[in-house]
Each structure stands twice: as C-alpha cells, then as structure tokens.
Amino acid sequence: MFTLPSRLVDALARFNAAHPWDHNAHYHRWLLRRLPRRFATALDVGCGTGDLARLLAARAAQVDAIDADPGVLVRARELTSPTAPVAYTLAEAPKGLPPGPYDVVTCVAVLHHLPFADTLTRLREGLAPGGTLVVVGCARAASGADHALGLAAVPLNALTGWVKNRGRPRAHRPVSMTAPVRDPDMTFAEIGREARRLLPGARLRRRLFWRYTLLWRAPADASGG
C-alpha cells in the first residue's frame, strides 16, 4: 500500500484544518436527488444540528429527527424555524428508533457507530411499502480500490476546502465536528455482503472523501419481503 510522506501528511492536515468543510453535507444534494419531490413522512437518524432534516422538511409533511447528543439537538432546534415540520428527539439507535412507517429514512455518517445488522434491520422495518432508505456511510479501507480512491481524494479534499473557504474570513469558516468520532470496523466488501443479505437489491457504491452510499427501496407490496 502506498503511503504519503509524514511531512506531507502533516502539511495537508494543517491546510485542511484551516480550510474546513463538511464531507457529509457534500452528499446531501446527491441524496435529495434519490427522493421523491414530495412525501409524507421522513426519519433522519443521527441528525446532528439538523442540516439534512431541514432539507427534508422542504419536501415532507413531517420529519422526525433523532440524535443521541442532547447538545447538538439544542443547536438543531435553534437553527430550525418553529413552523418547519421537524420534531427533534433525543434517542439512541437502534433501540430508540421510532416504529414508523416512514416514506423516507436517511442515515448519514452514523451507521459505523452502531451495530450494523441490527440497525439496518430496524431501518428496513421502519420503511413504508415503497419507501426509500438512503445511507451515506464510512468504511474501513482494505482493498486496492479503497486505497486508490482514498489517495485520489487527498488533493481533491484540499482543493475543495480551499474553494469553499476562498474569500471567507477565518471567523466565519465552519467549525470542526465536536461529536465523538469512531473509525469504521467494517470494510466496504463486508458492508456490501451484509447489506445485500438484509436488503435484497440494495445498491452500494464507493465514493470520494472516504464515504460510501447505499440506496434501497422497499417493495411496494408490504408482503414482498
């Protein structure tokens, strides 16, 4: 496996710290393109400060957003209009997930913090017939393809950070994440095997910036498995 020189790694780390940007929000636009223009109900698991929940609320009649961190939920409520159809709830997945059913379930950069099979099963069970599950996740790099994509993302990450922060005073730049960070245990191959076992027909893809995506649509007939 090719590794970058330590001095270059340190320099990139300093540059990225000075030019932060949200890798998860980068995929919000992609995620929204996979959803219907209008739907009745949505569940956002691990909502953080509510960026995605507010986007979902522009299409949904009701959005339930859950997170295990009470501090970020306080901030989420502050950032959300009182008229927005979003309900923020302190809960831990998978046991604390509301039963649904939901037309849309989203889970961004959270699944690697949780028991994978149990959580994916609960998300599947919470979907209404014909509903859509979208996951943006993190996987442990293991294969040559994983490392090649990660290496390609290094200069693109720095370039994207520079473009997004160009002309923006340092005081107005995004702050780093404060939520606990856990390195993923499962590889992309392991995630793919388990996901397709639990969600037949699920579509998974490696993505730039150390992410993968999973898309699954529940059978329109609830008896379809």
Secondary structure, DSSP 4 states (H G I P E B T S, - for coil): -----HHHHHHHHHHHHHS---TTGGGHHHHHHTS-S-EEEEEEES-TTSHHHHHHHTTEEEEEEEES-HHHHHHHHHHS-TTSSEEEEE--TTTT-----EEEEEEES-GGGS-HHHHHHHHHHTEEEEEEEEEEE--B--SHHHHHHHHHHHHHHHHHHHHHHTT--GGGSPPPP-S------SBHHHHHHHHHHHSTT-EEEEETTTEEEEEEE--SSGGG-
